[in-house]
Amino acid sequence: MKVAIIDHMVNYGGGSRVLRNLLPAIKKMRPEWKLTFYANMAAIKRDGLQEELSPYLTIKGLRSITLANLPFLSKIKGAKMALTYFQRNCQKLLSPFPYFFSGSLHKEIHDLSSHYDLLFCPWPYLIQCPQLAPSIPVVSIFHDFNFRYYFNGPTFHPLHQQFLNHEIPRWLRLSTPVVSTYFMKRELEKFYPEFGSKTEVIHLSALGAETTIDPVEAKKIVNSLGIATPYLLYPTNTSCHKNIGNLLSAFYLLEKKYPSLKLILAGFGTEAVNGKPEPFGLQLSSDNRTVIGLGYVTNRQIDALIQCAEVVISTSLYEAGCGPGLDAWNKGVPVAMSNIPPFTEHIEVQGVRAQLFDPQSPSDIAHKIEAILSHPEQAKKEALYSQQKLGEYNWNCVAQKYIRIFEKAAHDKNPRLSTLSTGKREKIPQ
């Protein structure tokens, strides 16, 4: 079977890390398949995915997004959004021009689709839904629906939100939708009830599962970032639903008892979060900082940071699942996380353990983190138990579930494909 993977974003952090695990696992289980990854080449270069993925698949750049991702545009505030808005609203005018100028991603997807047995879209957000032939199956991952909420600030620019509200239902109609938790399936059913019955749930394994770093080397990597132990780690970005403010207030309380402790934030935009915590927020400073924002780091750096952390934290209000938790459990590191349904689902379904807190209560966040810090032996025991439980569900298990969905979608559209297999759906090991 010939599969085209299409990702115009290769999203910072979790989106990219899912692909670097999932795609090689699929190829290993179906070596006869031809996988071609049509991607944002700027993001491929950013995350070093060319070297990691090229042994398993062919990587090609999407021509229609090349202009919008030229490096100089990112240095001009609002330039990329203005160009994208112009391309979307002047499609008739730009249609005679090559994809590089027109930015017609949906037409480029239409053209390449005829050469493949299936399209896999891991991030169908902010793409105009293409018109494809009825015989072409599409499987898409719908990460979450945070654009349907207002947290303590807007998640998307109003133009992006309007576009998502228009296009996501069209993508759901076109695709076999996949989500990563039962919670997210309930969210999909809440907002788009007509598509709930065809939605599949495939839980994820650890996003850094394939990375093994010697402890001495991991500490060197952490030290090279200017970080000394002990520290708490929140792999995140600065979106409103990540709820960083309440963590800063909680860290203000923790600092009184653990004056040598640091709070490290790593991820897109976090380079702006540096200073000393106050009861109501962060006093910005580059001197004597106890809250350190590293910004976006490499996969190897984030894996080392997780491996050397005292506790990995997520105070998020809304997610598909707990990516920081999955990575920490995989490395036997204690986890403290929000008591929200997509996070507690890991405990219920995958059997891992964590300290749960009310993400709206700085005092409860501080109390649950302190429960780990003050009982390190018990915390490590539970972390190692979680590591063992998560190890029972690796990326081969994830890939097998995707393969079954791909084969079923392809068979339903085109029964001539004879390489398809059938079988009962596997449960995640308990």
Secondary structure by P-SEA (a helix, b strand, c coil): cbbbbbbccccccaaaaaaaccaaaaaaacccbbbbbbcaaaaaaaacccccccccbbbbcccccccccccccccccaaaaaaaaaaaaacccccccccccccaaaaaaaaacccccbbbbccccccccccccccbbbbbbbcccccccccccccccaaaaaaaaacaaaaaaacccccccaaaaaaaaaccccccccbbbbbbccccccccccaaaaaaaaaaacccccbbbbbcccccccaaaaaaaaaaaaaaacccbbbbbbcccccccbbbbcccccccccccccbbbbccccaaaaaaaaaaccbbbbbcccccccaaaaaaaaabbbbbbcccccccccccccbbbbbbcccccaaaaaaaaaaaaacaaaaaaaaaaaaaaaaaccaaaaaaaaaaaaaaaaaaaccccccbbbbccccccc
